Amino acid sequence: MTELSVIEELDTSGLLCPLPVLKARRALNRMQSGEGLRVIATDTKAPDDFAAFCEQSGDVLRDVTQDGERYLILVQKA
């Protein structure tokens, strides 16, 4: 997979579903196709929520990693 250019980082720490996804959707709407959004989330449901969101929106869930209690989620705008 090619390197993704992260254009924006969104810290949604402390927010619960559906707020991280809603904030990400707003950020992605401002971005161009192919650009990347890095989301920091602490909601344990965030990985599944973002997988479902990307499946519905057509955006690409490029990576999900866990760093302690934080999830680092990388989404590529479709």
N, CA, C and O atoms as a Tripos MOL2 file, in Angstrom:
@<TRIPOS>MOLECULE
protein
  312   311    78     0     0
PROTEIN
NO_CHARGES

@<TRIPOS>ATOM
      1 N           0.8400   -1.1740    0.0000 N.3       1 MET1
      2 CA          0.0000    0.0000    0.0000 C.3       1 MET1
      3 C           0.8870    1.2400    0.0000 C.2       1 MET1
      4 O           1.9210    1.2730    0.6680 O.2       1 MET1
      5 N           0.4880    2.2290   -0.7320 N.am      2 THR2
      6 CA          1.2840    3.4450   -0.8270 C.3       2 THR2
      7 C           1.1600    4.2890    0.4330 C.2       2 THR2
      8 O           0.2080    4.1630    1.2040 O.2       2 THR2
      9 N           2.1450    5.1470    0.6170 N.am      3 GLU3
     10 CA          2.1610    6.0640    1.7620 C.3       3 GLU3
     11 C           0.9880    7.0340    1.6500 C.2       3 GLU3
     12 O           0.7120    7.5640    0.5730 O.2       3 GLU3
     13 N           0.3090    7.2600    2.7530 N.am      4 LEU4
     14 CA         -0.8440    8.1460    2.7710 C.3       4 LEU4
     15 C          -0.4390    9.4860    3.3520 C.2       4 LEU4
     16 O           0.1860    9.5480    4.4110 O.2       4 LEU4
     17 N          -0.7910   10.5510    2.6670 N.am      5 SER5
     18 CA         -0.5130   11.9010    3.1470 C.3       5 SER5
     19 C          -1.6140   12.3140    4.1220 C.2       5 SER5
     20 O          -2.7570   12.5360    3.7220 O.2       5 SER5
     21 N          -1.2590   12.4140    5.4070 N.am      6 VAL6
     22 CA         -2.2360   12.8070    6.4180 C.3       6 VAL6
     23 C          -2.3710   14.3310    6.4000 C.2       6 VAL6
     24 O          -1.4120   15.0520    6.6760 O.2       6 VAL6
     25 N          -3.5490   14.7990    6.0780 N.am      7 ILE7
     26 CA         -3.8260   16.2190    5.9350 C.3       7 ILE7
     27 C          -4.3020   16.8130    7.2560 C.2       7 ILE7
     28 O          -4.0140   17.9710    7.5600 O.2       7 ILE7
     29 N          -5.0260   16.0260    8.0370 N.am      8 GLU8
     30 CA         -5.6110   16.5430    9.2690 C.3       8 GLU8
     31 C          -5.5680   15.4730   10.3490 C.2       8 GLU8
     32 O          -5.6640   14.2800   10.0630 O.2       8 GLU8
     33 N          -5.4230   15.9180   11.5970 N.am      9 GLU9
     34 CA         -5.5010   15.0210   12.7380 C.3       9 GLU9
     35 C          -6.6330   15.5060   13.6300 C.2       9 GLU9
     36 O          -6.7710   16.7020   13.8880 O.2       9 GLU9
     37 N          -7.4260   14.5770   14.0870 N.am     10 LEU10
     38 CA         -8.6100   14.8860   14.8710 C.3      10 LEU10
     39 C          -8.5310   14.1270   16.1860 C.2      10 LEU10
     40 O          -8.4950   12.8960   16.1860 O.2      10 LEU10
     41 N          -8.5020   14.8420   17.3060 N.am     11 ASP11
     42 CA         -8.4430   14.2080   18.6220 C.3      11 ASP11
     43 C          -9.8510   14.1650   19.2080 C.2      11 ASP11
     44 O         -10.4170   15.1920   19.5820 O.2      11 ASP11
     45 N         -10.4030   12.9550   19.2800 N.am     12 THR12
     46 CA        -11.7490   12.7830   19.8310 C.3      12 THR12
     47 C         -11.6890   12.0750   21.1800 C.2      12 THR12
     48 O         -12.6650   11.4530   21.5990 O.2      12 THR12
     49 N         -10.5620   12.1660   21.8530 N.am     13 SER13
     50 CA        -10.4020   11.5270   23.1590 C.3      13 SER13
     51 C         -11.5070   11.9700   24.1050 C.2      13 SER13
     52 O         -11.8300   13.1550   24.1980 O.2      13 SER13
     53 N         -12.0810   10.9970   24.8030 N.am     14 GLY14
     54 CA        -13.1350   11.2820   25.7660 C.3      14 GLY14
     55 C         -14.5310   11.3020   25.1820 C.2      14 GLY14
     56 O         -15.5110   11.3030   25.9270 O.2      14 GLY14
     57 N         -14.6400   11.3190   23.8560 N.am     15 LEU15
     58 CA        -15.9600   11.3340   23.2150 C.3      15 LEU15
     59 C         -16.4340    9.9130   22.9550 C.2      15 LEU15
     60 O         -15.6400    9.0350   22.6180 O.2      15 LEU15
     61 N         -17.7300    9.6950   23.1130 N.am     16 LEU16
     62 CA        -18.3130    8.3760   22.8870 C.3      16 LEU16
     63 C         -19.0980    8.3650   21.5830 C.2      16 LEU16
     64 O         -19.4840    9.4120   21.0630 O.2      16 LEU16
     65 N         -19.3260    7.1630   21.0670 N.am     17 CYS17
     66 CA        -20.0980    6.9400   19.8640 C.3      17 CYS17
     67 C         -21.4180    7.6860   19.9640 C.2      17 CYS17
     68 O         -22.0660    7.6290   21.0090 O.2      17 CYS17
     69 N         -21.8320    8.3680   18.9390 N.am     18 PRO18
     70 CA        -21.2940    8.4320   17.5800 C.3      18 PRO18
     71 C         -20.4250    9.6590   17.3150 C.2      18 PRO18
     72 O         -20.0740    9.9180   16.1630 O.2      18 PRO18
     73 N         -20.0690   10.4210   18.3510 N.am     19 LEU19
     74 CA        -19.3680   11.6900   18.1300 C.3      19 LEU19
     75 C         -18.0400   11.5750   17.3690 C.2      19 LEU19
     76 O         -17.7980   12.3950   16.4840 O.2      19 LEU19
     77 N         -17.1620   10.5940   17.6680 N.am     20 PRO20
     78 CA        -15.9190   10.5300   16.8730 C.3      20 PRO20
     79 C         -16.1680   10.3730   15.3670 C.2      20 PRO20
     80 O         -15.5000   11.0060   14.5500 O.2      20 PRO20
     81 N         -17.1320    9.5240   15.0140 N.am     21 VAL21
     82 CA        -17.4390    9.3150   13.5970 C.3      21 VAL21
     83 C         -18.0650   10.5700   12.9880 C.2      21 VAL21
     84 O         -17.7440   10.9350   11.8570 O.2      21 VAL21
     85 N         -18.9460   11.2250   13.7240 N.am     22 LEU22
     86 CA        -19.5770   12.4480   13.1890 C.3      22 LEU22
     87 C         -18.5460   13.5450   12.9600 C.2      22 LEU22
     88 O         -18.5960   14.2380   11.9440 O.2      22 LEU22
     89 N         -17.6160   13.7110   13.8870 N.am     23 LYS23
     90 CA        -16.5630   14.7140   13.7170 C.3      23 LYS23
     91 C         -15.6450   14.3380   12.5470 C.2      23 LYS23
     92 O         -15.2100   15.2080   11.7930 O.2      23 LYS23
     93 N         -15.3560   13.0530   12.4000 N.am     24 ALA24
     94 CA        -14.5280   12.5960   11.2840 C.3      24 ALA24
     95 C         -15.2390   12.8430    9.9570 C.2      24 ALA24
     96 O         -14.6120   13.2720    8.9880 O.2      24 ALA24
     97 N         -16.5200   12.5790    9.9090 N.am     25 ARG25
     98 CA        -17.2850   12.8050    8.6730 C.3      25 ARG25
     99 C         -17.1990   14.2780    8.2610 C.2      25 ARG25
    100 O         -17.0070   14.5900    7.0860 O.2      25 ARG25
    101 N         -17.3430   15.1810    9.2410 N.am     26 ARG26
    102 CA        -17.2400   16.6130    8.9570 C.3      26 ARG26
    103 C         -15.8620   16.9640    8.4000 C.2      26 ARG26
    104 O         -15.7500   17.7180    7.4330 O.2      26 ARG26
    105 N         -14.8170   16.4140    9.0150 N.am     27 ALA27
    106 CA        -13.4520   16.6820    8.5530 C.3      27 ALA27
    107 C         -13.2340   16.1180    7.1530 C.2      27 ALA27
    108 O         -12.6430   16.7870    6.3060 O.2      27 ALA27
    109 N         -13.7020   14.9020    6.9000 N.am     28 LEU28
    110 CA        -13.5280   14.2780    5.5870 C.3      28 LEU28
    111 C         -14.2590   15.0550    4.4980 C.2      28 LEU28
    112 O         -13.8010   15.0960    3.3560 O.2      28 LEU28
    113 N         -15.3780   15.6640    4.8340 N.am     29 ASN29
    114 CA        -16.1280   16.4580    3.8490 C.3      29 ASN29
    115 C         -15.3380   17.6500    3.3470 C.2      29 ASN29
    116 O         -15.5910   18.1420    2.2470 O.2      29 ASN29
    117 N         -14.3810   18.1240    4.1410 N.am     30 ARG30
    118 CA        -13.5500   19.2690    3.7330 C.3      30 ARG30
    119 C         -12.3130   18.8220    2.9400 C.2      30 ARG30
    120 O         -11.5870   19.6610    2.4060 O.2      30 ARG30
    121 N         -12.0770   17.5320    2.8620 N.am     31 MET31
    122 CA        -10.8450   17.0190    2.2610 C.3      31 MET31
    123 C         -11.0590   16.5940    0.8110 C.2      31 MET31
    124 O         -12.1860   16.4160    0.3490 O.2      31 MET31
    125 N          -9.9410   16.4390    0.1140 N.am     32 GLN32
    126 CA         -9.9540   15.9770   -1.2750 C.3      32 GLN32
    127 C          -9.7870   14.4580   -1.3130 C.2      32 GLN32
    128 O          -9.2410   13.8640   -0.3830 O.2      32 GLN32
    129 N         -10.2510   13.8480   -2.3730 N.am     33 SER33
    130 CA        -10.1080   12.4080   -2.5590 C.3      33 SER33
    131 C          -8.6350   11.9980   -2.4610 C.2      33 SER33
    132 O          -7.7610   12.6330   -3.0510 O.2      33 SER33
    133 N          -8.3820   10.9380   -1.7140 N.am     34 GLY34
    134 CA         -7.0230   10.4210   -1.5710 C.3      34 GLY34
    135 C          -6.2820   10.9520   -0.3530 C.2      34 GLY34
    136 O          -5.2470   10.4020    0.0230 O.2      34 GLY34
    137 N          -6.7950   12.0140    0.2720 N.am     35 GLU35
    138 CA         -6.1350   12.5760    1.4450 C.3      35 GLU35
    139 C          -6.4720   11.7580    2.6870 C.2      35 GLU35
    140 O          -7.4750   11.0450    2.7260 O.2      35 GLU35
    141 N          -5.6140   11.8750    3.7050 N.am     36 GLY36
    142 CA         -5.7720   11.0720    4.9030 C.3      36 GLY36
    143 C          -6.1650   11.8740    6.1260 C.2      36 GLY36
    144 O          -5.7920   13.0370    6.2820 O.2      36 GLY36
    145 N          -6.9330   11.2180    6.9930 N.am     37 LEU37
    146 CA         -7.3500   11.7810    8.2710 C.3      37 LEU37
    147 C          -6.9150   10.8160    9.3630 C.2      37 LEU37
    148 O          -7.2390    9.6290    9.3170 O.2      37 LEU37
    149 N          -6.1810   11.3270   10.3460 N.am     38 ARG38
    150 CA         -5.8030   10.5140   11.5050 C.3      38 ARG38
    151 C          -6.7240   10.9100   12.6560 C.2      38 ARG38
    152 O          -6.8300   12.0850   13.0090 O.2      38 ARG38
    153 N          -7.3880    9.9080   13.2350 N.am     39 VAL39
    154 CA         -8.2990   10.1470   14.3470 C.3      39 VAL39
    155 C          -7.7280    9.4720   15.5890 C.2      39 VAL39
    156 O          -7.3300    8.3070   15.5540 O.2      39 VAL39
    157 N          -7.6960   10.2210   16.6810 N.am     40 ILE40
    158 CA         -7.3220    9.6720   17.9770 C.3      40 ILE40
    159 C          -8.6180    9.5070   18.7540 C.2      40 ILE40
    160 O          -9.3760   10.4630   18.9170 O.2      40 ILE40
    161 N          -8.8730    8.2860   19.2360 N.am     41 ALA41
    162 CA        -10.1210    8.0130   19.9440 C.3      41 ALA41
    163 C          -9.8420    7.1580   21.1770 C.2      41 ALA41
    164 O          -8.8940    6.3730   21.1970 O.2      41 ALA41
    165 N         -10.6680    7.3180   22.1960 N.am     42 THR42
    166 CA        -10.5460    6.4980   23.3920 C.3      42 THR42
    167 C         -11.7590    5.5910   23.5810 C.2      42 THR42
    168 O         -11.7400    4.7250   24.4560 O.2      42 THR42
    169 N         -12.7970    5.7660   22.7950 N.am     43 ASP43
    170 CA        -13.9830    4.9170   22.8750 C.3      43 ASP43
    171 C         -13.6160    3.5210   22.3700 C.2      43 ASP43
    172 O         -13.1220    3.3720   21.2520 O.2      43 ASP43
    173 N         -13.8580    2.5060   23.1890 N.am     44 THR44
    174 CA        -13.4830    1.1350   22.8020 C.3      44 THR44
    175 C         -14.2500    0.6400   21.5810 C.2      44 THR44
    176 O         -13.8380   -0.3260   20.9390 O.2      44 THR44
    177 N         -15.3540    1.2900   21.2590 N.am     45 LYS45
    178 CA        -16.1340    0.8990   20.0820 C.3      45 LYS45
    179 C         -15.6560    1.5940   18.8100 C.2      45 LYS45
    180 O         -16.1430    1.2870   17.7210 O.2      45 LYS45
    181 N         -14.7220    2.5170   18.9300 N.am     46 ALA46
    182 CA        -14.2780    3.3110   17.7820 C.3      46 ALA46
    183 C         -13.7930    2.4610   16.6010 C.2      46 ALA46
    184 O         -14.1900    2.7400   15.4690 O.2      46 ALA46
    185 N         -12.9500    1.4340   16.8120 N.am     47 PRO47
    186 CA        -12.5090    0.6570   15.6390 C.3      47 PRO47
    187 C         -13.6680    0.0640   14.8420 C.2      47 PRO47
    188 O         -13.6770    0.1340   13.6130 O.2      47 PRO47
    189 N         -14.6440   -0.5200   15.5370 N.am     48 ASP48
    190 CA        -15.8040   -1.0880   14.8420 C.3      48 ASP48
    191 C         -16.6660   -0.0070   14.2090 C.2      48 ASP48
    192 O         -17.1730   -0.1780   13.1010 O.2      48 ASP48
    193 N         -16.8310    1.1120   14.9200 N.am     49 ASP49
    194 CA        -17.6320    2.2220   14.3810 C.3      49 ASP49
    195 C         -17.0230    2.7690   13.0910 C.2      49 ASP49
    196 O         -17.7380    3.0520   12.1300 O.2      49 ASP49
    197 N         -15.6950    2.9150   13.0780 N.am     50 PHE50
    198 CA        -15.0440    3.4480   11.8850 C.3      50 PHE50
    199 C         -15.0540    2.4330   10.7390 C.2      50 PHE50
    200 O         -15.1430    2.8210    9.5740 O.2      50 PHE50
    201 N         -14.9650    1.1490   11.0550 N.am     51 ALA51
    202 CA        -15.0630    0.1320   10.0080 C.3      51 ALA51
    203 C         -16.4380    0.1910    9.3490 C.2      51 ALA51
    204 O         -16.5420    0.1300    8.1240 O.2      51 ALA51
    205 N         -17.4870    0.3080   10.1500 N.am     52 ALA52
    206 CA        -18.8510    0.3940    9.6120 C.3      52 ALA52
    207 C         -19.0420    1.6930    8.8360 C.2      52 ALA52
    208 O         -19.6600    1.7010    7.7720 O.2      52 ALA52
    209 N         -18.5140    2.7840    9.3700 N.am     53 PHE53
    210 CA        -18.6250    4.0790    8.6900 C.3      53 PHE53
    211 C         -17.9700    4.0260    7.3110 C.2      53 PHE53
    212 O         -18.5590    4.4660    6.3240 O.2      53 PHE53
    213 N         -16.7630    3.4930    7.2470 N.am     54 CYS54
    214 CA        -16.0420    3.4460    5.9660 C.3      54 CYS54
    215 C         -16.7340    2.5240    4.9710 C.2      54 CYS54
    216 O         -16.7660    2.8050    3.7730 O.2      54 CYS54
    217 N         -17.2830    1.4320    5.4680 N.am     55 GLU55
    218 CA        -18.0120    0.5300    4.5690 C.3      55 GLU55
    219 C         -19.2170    1.2450    3.9610 C.2      55 GLU55
    220 O         -19.5340    1.0550    2.7870 O.2      55 GLU55
    221 N         -19.8790    2.0600    4.7650 N.am     56 GLN56
    222 CA        -21.0600    2.7860    4.2960 C.3      56 GLN56
    223 C         -20.6920    3.9780    3.4110 C.2      56 GLN56
    224 O         -21.3610    4.2410    2.4110 O.2      56 GLN56
    225 N         -19.6260    4.7010    3.7810 N.am     57 SER57
    226 CA        -19.2810    5.9400    3.0780 C.3      57 SER57
    227 C         -18.4450    5.7240    1.8230 C.2      57 SER57
    228 O         -18.4180    6.5660    0.9260 O.2      57 SER57
    229 N         -17.7610    4.5740    1.7760 N.am     58 GLY58
    230 CA        -16.8620    4.3310    0.6490 C.3      58 GLY58
    231 C         -15.4440    4.7960    0.9050 C.2      58 GLY58
    232 O         -14.5530    4.5440    0.0940 O.2      58 GLY58
    233 N         -15.2180    5.4820    2.0400 N.am     59 ASP59
    234 CA        -13.8620    5.8670    2.4260 C.3      59 ASP59
    235 C         -13.1030    4.6050    2.8240 C.2      59 ASP59
    236 O         -13.7140    3.5580    3.0380 O.2      59 ASP59
    237 N         -11.7810    4.6960    2.9250 N.am     60 VAL60
    238 CA        -10.9580    3.5200    3.1780 C.3      60 VAL60
    239 C         -10.3640    3.5870    4.5800 C.2      60 VAL60
    240 O          -9.6790    4.5470    4.9310 O.2      60 VAL60
    241 N         -10.6330    2.5630    5.3720 N.am     61 LEU61
    242 CA        -10.0160    2.4370    6.6860 C.3      61 LEU61
    243 C          -8.6320    1.8390    6.4660 C.2      61 LEU61
    244 O          -8.4940    0.6350    6.2550 O.2      61 LEU61
    245 N          -7.6100    2.6870    6.5190 N.am     62 ARG62
    246 CA         -6.2470    2.2490    6.1860 C.3      62 ARG62
    247 C          -5.5410    1.5450    7.3340 C.2      62 ARG62
    248 O          -4.7560    0.6240    7.1100 O.2      62 ARG62
    249 N          -5.8200    1.9820    8.5810 N.am     63 ASP63
    250 CA         -5.0870    1.3930    9.7000 C.3      63 ASP63
    251 C          -5.7850    1.7200   11.0130 C.2      63 ASP63
    252 O          -6.3370    2.8080   11.1850 O.2      63 ASP63
    253 N          -5.7540    0.7660   11.9300 N.am     64 VAL64
    254 CA         -6.2050    0.9860   13.3000 C.3      64 VAL64
    255 C          -5.1580    0.3640   14.2100 C.2      64 VAL64
    256 O          -4.8770   -0.8310   14.1170 O.2      64 VAL64
    257 N          -4.5810    1.1740   15.0870 N.am     65 THR65
    258 CA         -3.6260    0.6600   16.0600 C.3      65 THR65
    259 C          -4.0460    1.1430   17.4420 C.2      65 THR65
    260 O          -4.7350    2.1520   17.5890 O.2      65 THR65
    261 N          -3.6140    0.4000   18.4410 N.am     66 GLN66
    262 CA         -3.9280    0.7730   19.8130 C.3      66 GLN66
    263 C          -2.6400    1.1650   20.5170 C.2      66 GLN66
    264 O          -1.6320    0.4620   20.4420 O.2      66 GLN66
    265 N          -2.6910    2.3000   21.2020 N.am     67 ASP67
    266 CA         -1.5510    2.8130   21.9610 C.3      67 ASP67
    267 C          -2.0670    3.0710   23.3740 C.2      67 ASP67
    268 O          -2.5930    4.1470   23.6600 O.2      67 ASP67
    269 N          -1.9170    2.0910   24.2490 N.am     68 GLY68
    270 CA         -2.4900    2.2140   25.5820 C.3      68 GLY68
    271 C          -4.0020    2.2070   25.4770 C.2      68 GLY68
    272 O          -4.5900    1.2630   24.9480 O.2      68 GLY68
    273 N          -4.6300    3.2570   25.9800 N.am     69 GLU69
    274 CA         -6.0850    3.3520   25.9110 C.3      69 GLU69
    275 C          -6.5570    4.1420   24.6970 C.2      69 GLU69
    276 O          -7.7570    4.3470   24.5130 O.2      69 GLU69
    277 N          -5.6210    4.5830   23.8740 N.am     70 ARG70
    278 CA         -5.9690    5.3600   22.6770 C.3      70 ARG70
    279 C          -5.9430    4.4720   21.4400 C.2      70 ARG70
    280 O          -5.1210    3.5650   21.3150 O.2      70 ARG70
    281 N          -6.8560    4.7580   20.5430 N.am     71 TYR71
    282 CA         -6.8630    4.1230   19.2230 C.3      71 TYR71
    283 C          -6.4320    5.1790   18.2180 C.2      71 TYR71
    284 O          -6.9150    6.3110   18.2420 O.2      71 TYR71
    285 N          -5.5230    4.7980   17.3390 N.am     72 LEU72
    286 CA         -5.0880    5.6610   16.2530 C.3      72 LEU72
    287 C          -5.6900    5.0920   14.9700 C.2      72 LEU72
    288 O          -5.3580    3.9840   14.5490 O.2      72 LEU72
    289 N          -6.5690    5.8630   14.3670 N.am     73 ILE73
    290 CA         -7.3540    5.3970   13.2310 C.3      73 ILE73
    291 C          -7.0130    6.2540   12.0240 C.2      73 ILE73
    292 O          -7.0710    7.4820   12.0860 O.2      73 ILE73
    293 N          -6.6590    5.6030   10.9280 N.am     74 LEU74
    294 CA         -6.2750    6.3040    9.7200 C.3      74 LEU74
    295 C          -7.2910    6.0240    8.6230 C.2      74 LEU74
    296 O          -7.4970    4.8780    8.2220 O.2      74 LEU74
    297 N          -7.9230    7.0940    8.1440 N.am     75 VAL75
    298 CA         -8.9740    6.9790    7.1240 C.3      75 VAL75
    299 C          -8.5360    7.7580    5.8810 C.2      75 VAL75
    300 O          -8.0590    8.8890    5.9750 O.2      75 VAL75
    301 N          -8.7100    7.1300    4.7240 N.am     76 GLN76
    302 CA         -8.4120    7.8020    3.4560 C.3      76 GLN76
    303 C          -9.7250    8.1930    2.8000 C.2      76 GLN76
    304 O         -10.6250    7.3700    2.6340 O.2      76 GLN76
    305 N          -9.8200    9.4680    2.4300 N.am     77 LYS77
    306 CA        -11.0140    9.9880    1.7520 C.3      77 LYS77
    307 C         -11.1600    9.3260    0.3960 C.2      77 LYS77
    308 O         -10.2080    9.2560   -0.3810 O.2      77 LYS77
    309 N         -12.3710    8.8370    0.1180 N.am     78 ALA78
    310 CA        -12.6430    8.1710   -1.1560 C.3      78 ALA78
    311 C         -12.6190    9.1570   -2.3050 C.2      78 ALA78
    312 O         -12.8280    8.7710   -3.4550 O.2      78 ALA78
@<TRIPOS>BOND
     1     1     2 1
     2     2     3 1
     3     3     4 2
     4     3     5 am
     5     5     6 1
     6     6     7 1
     7     7     8 2
     8     7     9 am
     9     9    10 1
    10    10    11 1
    11    11    12 2
    12    11    13 am
    13    13    14 1
    14    14    15 1
    15    15    16 2
    16    15    17 am
    17    17    18 1
    18    18    19 1
    19    19    20 2
    20    19    21 am
    21    21    22 1
    22    22    23 1
    23    23    24 2
    24    23    25 am
    25    25    26 1
    26    26    27 1
    27    27    28 2
    28    27    29 am
    29    29    30 1
    30    30    31 1
    31    31    32 2
    32    31    33 am
    33    33    34 1
    34    34    35 1
    35    35    36 2
    36    35    37 am
    37    37    38 1
    38    38    39 1
    39    39    40 2
    40    39    41 am
    41    41    42 1
    42    42    43 1
    43    43    44 2
    44    43    45 am
    45    45    46 1
    46    46    47 1
    47    47    48 2
    48    47    49 am
    49    49    50 1
    50    50    51 1
    51    51    52 2
    52    51    53 am
    53    53    54 1
    54    54    55 1
    55    55    56 2
    56    55    57 am
    57    57    58 1
    58    58    59 1
    59    59    60 2
    60    59    61 am
    61    61    62 1
    62    62    63 1
    63    63    64 2
    64    63    65 am
    65    65    66 1
    66    66    67 1
    67    67    68 2
    68    67    69 am
    69    69    70 1
    70    70    71 1
    71    71    72 2
    72    71    73 am
    73    73    74 1
    74    74    75 1
    75    75    76 2
    76    75    77 am
    77    77    78 1
    78    78    79 1
    79    79    80 2
    80    79    81 am
    81    81    82 1
    82    82    83 1
    83    83    84 2
    84    83    85 am
    85    85    86 1
    86    86    87 1
    87    87    88 2
    88    87    89 am
    89    89    90 1
    90    90    91 1
    91    91    92 2
    92    91    93 am
    93    93    94 1
    94    94    95 1
    95    95    96 2
    96    95    97 am
    97    97    98 1
    98    98    99 1
    99    99   100 2
   100    99   101 am
   101   101   102 1
   102   102   103 1
   103   103   104 2
   104   103   105 am
   105   105   106 1
   106   106   107 1
   107   107   108 2
   108   107   109 am
   109   109   110 1
   110   110   111 1
   111   111   112 2
   112   111   113 am
   113   113   114 1
   114   114   115 1
   115   115   116 2
   116   115   117 am
   117   117   118 1
   118   118   119 1
   119   119   120 2
   120   119   121 am
   121   121   122 1
   122   122   123 1
   123   123   124 2
   124   123   125 am
   125   125   126 1
   126   126   127 1
   127   127   128 2
   128   127   129 am
   129   129   130 1
   130   130   131 1
   131   131   132 2
   132   131   133 am
   133   133   134 1
   134   134   135 1
   135   135   136 2
   136   135   137 am
   137   137   138 1
   138   138   139 1
   139   139   140 2
   140   139   141 am
   141   141   142 1
   142   142   143 1
   143   143   144 2
   144   143   145 am
   145   145   146 1
   146   146   147 1
   147   147   148 2
   148   147   149 am
   149   149   150 1
   150   150   151 1
   151   151   152 2
   152   151   153 am
   153   153   154 1
   154   154   155 1
   155   155   156 2
   156   155   157 am
   157   157   158 1
   158   158   159 1
   159   159   160 2
   160   159   161 am
   161   161   162 1
   162   162   163 1
   163   163   164 2
   164   163   165 am
   165   165   166 1
   166   166   167 1
   167   167   168 2
   168   167   169 am
   169   169   170 1
   170   170   171 1
   171   171   172 2
   172   171   173 am
   173   173   174 1
   174   174   175 1
   175   175   176 2
   176   175   177 am
   177   177   178 1
   178   178   179 1
   179   179   180 2
   180   179   181 am
   181   181   182 1
   182   182   183 1
   183   183   184 2
   184   183   185 am
   185   185   186 1
   186   186   187 1
   187   187   188 2
   188   187   189 am
   189   189   190 1
   190   190   191 1
   191   191   192 2
   192   191   193 am
   193   193   194 1
   194   194   195 1
   195   195   196 2
   196   195   197 am
   197   197   198 1
   198   198   199 1
   199   199   200 2
   200   199   201 am
   201   201   202 1
   202   202   203 1
   203   203   204 2
   204   203   205 am
   205   205   206 1
   206   206   207 1
   207   207   208 2
   208   207   209 am
   209   209   210 1
   210   210   211 1
   211   211   212 2
   212   211   213 am
   213   213   214 1
   214   214   215 1
   215   215   216 2
   216   215   217 am
   217   217   218 1
   218   218   219 1
   219   219   220 2
   220   219   221 am
   221   221   222 1
   222   222   223 1
   223   223   224 2
   224   223   225 am
   225   225   226 1
   226   226   227 1
   227   227   228 2
   228   227   229 am
   229   229   230 1
   230   230   231 1
   231   231   232 2
   232   231   233 am
   233   233   234 1
   234   234   235 1
   235   235   236 2
   236   235   237 am
   237   237   238 1
   238   238   239 1
   239   239   240 2
   240   239   241 am
   241   241   242 1
   242   242   243 1
   243   243   244 2
   244   243   245 am
   245   245   246 1
   246   246   247 1
   247   247   248 2
   248   247   249 am
   249   249   250 1
   250   250   251 1
   251   251   252 2
   252   251   253 am
   253   253   254 1
   254   254   255 1
   255   255   256 2
   256   255   257 am
   257   257   258 1
   258   258   259 1
   259   259   260 2
   260   259   261 am
   261   261   262 1
   262   262   263 1
   263   263   264 2
   264   263   265 am
   265   265   266 1
   266   266   267 1
   267   267   268 2
   268   267   269 am
   269   269   270 1
   270   270   271 1
   271   271   272 2
   272   271   273 am
   273   273   274 1
   274   274   275 1
   275   275   276 2
   276   275   277 am
   277   277   278 1
   278   278   279 1
   279   279   280 2
   280   279   281 am
   281   281   282 1
   282   282   283 1
   283   283   284 2
   284   283   285 am
   285   285   286 1
   286   286   287 1
   287   287   288 2
   288   287   289 am
   289   289   290 1
   290   290   291 1
   291   291   292 2
   292   291   293 am
   293   293   294 1
   294   294   295 1
   295   295   296 2
   296   295   297 am
   297   297   298 1
   298   298   299 1
   299   299   300 2
   300   299   301 am
   301   301   302 1
   302   302   303 1
   303   303   304 2
   304   303   305 am
   305   305   306 1
   306   306   307 1
   307   307   308 2
   308   307   309 am
   309   309   310 1
   310   310   311 1
   311   311   312 2
@<TRIPOS>SUBSTRUCTURE
     1 MET1         2 RESIDUE 1 A MET
     2 THR2         6 RESIDUE 1 A THR
     3 GLU3        10 RESIDUE 1 A GLU
     4 LEU4        14 RESIDUE 1 A LEU
     5 SER5        18 RESIDUE 1 A SER
     6 VAL6        22 RESIDUE 1 A VAL
     7 ILE7        26 RESIDUE 1 A ILE
     8 GLU8        30 RESIDUE 1 A GLU
     9 GLU9        34 RESIDUE 1 A GLU
    10 LEU10       38 RESIDUE 1 A LEU
    11 ASP11       42 RESIDUE 1 A ASP
    12 THR12       46 RESIDUE 1 A THR
    13 SER13       50 RESIDUE 1 A SER
    14 GLY14       54 RESIDUE 1 A GLY
    15 LEU15       58 RESIDUE 1 A LEU
    16 LEU16       62 RESIDUE 1 A LEU
    17 CYS17       66 RESIDUE 1 A CYS
    18 PRO18       70 RESIDUE 1 A PRO
    19 LEU19       74 RESIDUE 1 A LEU
    20 PRO20       78 RESIDUE 1 A PRO
    21 VAL21       82 RESIDUE 1 A VAL
    22 LEU22       86 RESIDUE 1 A LEU
    23 LYS23       90 RESIDUE 1 A LYS
    24 ALA24       94 RESIDUE 1 A ALA
    25 ARG25       98 RESIDUE 1 A ARG
    26 ARG26      102 RESIDUE 1 A ARG
    27 ALA27      106 RESIDUE 1 A ALA
    28 LEU28      110 RESIDUE 1 A LEU
    29 ASN29      114 RESIDUE 1 A ASN
    30 ARG30      118 RESIDUE 1 A ARG
    31 MET31      122 RESIDUE 1 A MET
    32 GLN32      126 RESIDUE 1 A GLN
    33 SER33      130 RESIDUE 1 A SER
    34 GLY34      134 RESIDUE 1 A GLY
    35 GLU35      138 RESIDUE 1 A GLU
    36 GLY36      142 RESIDUE 1 A GLY
    37 LEU37      146 RESIDUE 1 A LEU
    38 ARG38      150 RESIDUE 1 A ARG
    39 VAL39      154 RESIDUE 1 A VAL
    40 ILE40      158 RESIDUE 1 A ILE
    41 ALA41      162 RESIDUE 1 A ALA
    42 THR42      166 RESIDUE 1 A THR
    43 ASP43      170 RESIDUE 1 A ASP
    44 THR44      174 RESIDUE 1 A THR
    45 LYS45      178 RESIDUE 1 A LYS
    46 ALA46      182 RESIDUE 1 A ALA
    47 PRO47      186 RESIDUE 1 A PRO
    48 ASP48      190 RESIDUE 1 A ASP
    49 ASP49      194 RESIDUE 1 A ASP
    50 PHE50      198 RESIDUE 1 A PHE
    51 ALA51      202 RESIDUE 1 A ALA
    52 ALA52      206 RESIDUE 1 A ALA
    53 PHE53      210 RESIDUE 1 A PHE
    54 CYS54      214 RESIDUE 1 A CYS
    55 GLU55      218 RESIDUE 1 A GLU
    56 GLN56      222 RESIDUE 1 A GLN
    57 SER57      226 RESIDUE 1 A SER
    58 GLY58      230 RESIDUE 1 A GLY
    59 ASP59      234 RESIDUE 1 A ASP
    60 VAL60      238 RESIDUE 1 A VAL
    61 LEU61      242 RESIDUE 1 A LEU
    62 ARG62      246 RESIDUE 1 A ARG
    63 ASP63      250 RESIDUE 1 A ASP
    64 VAL64      254 RESIDUE 1 A VAL
    65 THR65      258 RESIDUE 1 A THR
    66 GLN66      262 RESIDUE 1 A GLN
    67 ASP67      266 RESIDUE 1 A ASP
    68 GLY68      270 RESIDUE 1 A GLY
    69 GLU69      274 RESIDUE 1 A GLU
    70 ARG70      278 RESIDUE 1 A ARG
    71 TYR71      282 RESIDUE 1 A TYR
    72 LEU72      286 RESIDUE 1 A LEU
    73 ILE73      290 RESIDUE 1 A ILE
    74 LEU74      294 RESIDUE 1 A LEU
    75 VAL75      298 RESIDUE 1 A VAL
    76 GLN76      302 RESIDUE 1 A GLN
    77 LYS77      306 RESIDUE 1 A LYS
    78 ALA78      310 RESIDUE 1 A ALA
